[in-house]
Amino acid sequence: MFETLTREADDPLLALTPLFKADPNPAKVDLGVGVYRDDLGRTPVFRAVKRAEALLLETQETKAYVGPEGDLAFIEAFWNFVAGEGRDAAGVQTVGGTGALRLAAELLRRSGSSRIFLGTPTWSNHSAIFQAAGLSVVTYPLFDVASQNLLAGEMMSTLADRAQPGDAVLLHASCHNPTGAVMDDATWAAVTEMILRKGLVPLLDSAYQGFGTGIESDAAPLRRLLDQVPETIVAASASKSFGLYRERTGAVYATSPSPATRDKLKSHLVTVGRGSYSMPPDHGAAVVRTILTDPELREDWRTELDEARQRITAMRAILAEGLSPLSPALAAIATQQGMFSLLPLDERRIIELRQRSGIYMPLSGRINIAGLNSGQAPGVIAALRAHAAR
Ligand code: LMR
């Protein structure tokens, strides 16, 4: 029976890492998967994470199951980190931000929603997650690579023309992946108004909080939307903000003004999790809970996250200056936010850059700015300028 299967293609983004590792070029640069690196090219474990882990090693008395919804203190502290204090939500710990998106999709389907609107380009895994849960994906152009402009008008007109009550709309809470484009306050207000007018459900993907302009300021648009829209879903990841990538730590939250509805929402999220992996893993959530509930660890973590963001901002300025002679639009790299920007390069040039200069990026032209350090920046700029001119 198994021989009837056809082979699935490798994930093109994740496949870059082994290709990069196998490249003997000593000057190679990895601008692929979204992982933060410091100026020496390392992805260090946050100091606060190390200290929280030491504390857990010393004090944890059992590895017995935590429970189907996960670590309740983590779920609450992480929600306060994302949404601010004082908001009610049905929350469940998940297997990373991807697990949160998958549970969100299942919840939408169970609630009678059958379509989700995605602005393109978006994270390369979004469509697959939603389709695997049985939702149909409706896409619309959201970003023009040549001009580096967000196509807010296209988003609004697509939603106005095509969205029906009960449809979901995916919004990147901050630090848009893959473009870094910033949605201004007026566009957030217009989308919120459209969501309310048409009876749509916003699904906020929050995976890079703290990497834009700050922990609180990055969450401000999401929090304003939560103030205005009664029924929302938030999928939140701790992978980047706490540097816990491989620990697969995240949570999904659904809001409703009714306590009885929140109880039902939570029961559905738990049931979907139970039917998929039974219970979420503990370690990463225990680390985040320990950090967020200890003022000293929290302060230390915040300082380190601030430093990471400042390093990315500095790299953005250098890249923007170095690449603007190619196209004045690329000056926008300096004001885009988060780990990524999207370069107007065709696939042939991207493969050439890989083979001739050891610069690795996905074929979309997305670059992980957090993967670049000051030693490599001049060489990367020179190679991009040379290849783009070819
Ligand atoms: C990315 O976009 O590079 C990260 O979110 C890693 C992933 O799983 O794709």
Residues whose N, C-alpha, C, O or C-beta is under 5 A from the ligand:
A	BS01	LMR	G32 V33 G34
